[in-house]
Amino acid sequence: MPEDSPSRTERNQPPGSNPNQPRYTRDELIAELGIDPKFAEKAWNAFGFVRRSTDDKVATENDLNALRMFARSSESMPESTQIAMARAIGQTMSRLADWEADQLRDIADDPDVPWTVEQMSAALGQVQQLIWRRHMAIALERHREHAADEEVDLIVGFADIVGYTSLSRRIDLHDLEALLGSFEDDTFDVVVEPGGRVIKTLGDAVMFTFEDAHDAAEAAIRIHELSDGDRLPPLRVGLARGPVLQRFGDVFGEPVNIASRLTSSARPGSTLVDDSIAEQIGADDRFYLKSIPTLRVRGYKYLKARVLEPHKRGPLAE
């Protein structure tokens, strides 16, 4: 089929038909794309769907046109990359959809809410498109800035809840959900405000990155302030700097491992930073760095670190 020729279904549609109306089953979509059925099964599974045929109309004409672009890229994009991208999209969307469905059902149960679940779902989909476009623009700009770099130098940080395992056994699920929600939301705000980026949440932990050591150190101190009230138990934070690989929204490399080990080694309510960060912020009068013995942790027999605290006479101590 020539690239610009209309699909069989498109030719049979009446003029002015809605391109957003689902009109393709999964098998019809594969046939229109003209891709290898074995690869289609693998991609479908990577998206998180069951490997079986269905008569449900799942794709629109707009969906077909978008997927056709990726189908034609097979010569320039390795299959492993296509499957990895499909898996990343599928896993992210599956978790998001599960959470949103729970929220929408709870909202719809309120008799004062005038909308149906279907109406709210459609509106939410449109909002997601808006937010995704903005995040994509920011991500592309960030990638342009680092286009010439094989490795990106970043600070990787973790913040986690001290004693989470025992705590989860003592409180009911509703209270646990509220606690985790507060932890994730408040930590997100603290990290993003000075220019950091939340990479992912891991239940009782949040992973984030910063480019500037001073911003990362201030965020670490602010994170501990979240435990000043009764909403959150003590937290601990670890920060490490170095070259990382950014892939599919995640980061990989030794700083990730070191930051994780430092977090696990930190005392409740404290932050551990590696030597690189300590050297960069040592002259900043907002911070005080306390020496500790060399750490012996899994994978690192001699890991040097400092305890980061707000300076007693600095602006963060007020």
Protein Blocks (a to p, Z undefined) as FASTA:
>chain_A
ZZklccfklmmpcehiafkbcfbdfklmmmmnopafklmmmmmmmnopacdddfbdfbdf
klmmmmmmmmmmmmmmcfklmmmmmmmmmmmmmmmmmmmmmmmmmmmmpmklmbdfklmm
mmmmmmmmmmmmmmmmmmmmmmmmmmmpmbdcddddddddehklmmmmmpcfklmmmmmm
mmmmmmmmmmmmnopacfbdehjaccdddfblklmmmmmmmmmmmmmmmmbccddddddd
dddddeehiacdjklmmmmmmmmmpcghiacddfklmmmmmmpmkbccddddddddehia
bdcdddddddfkbmklZZ
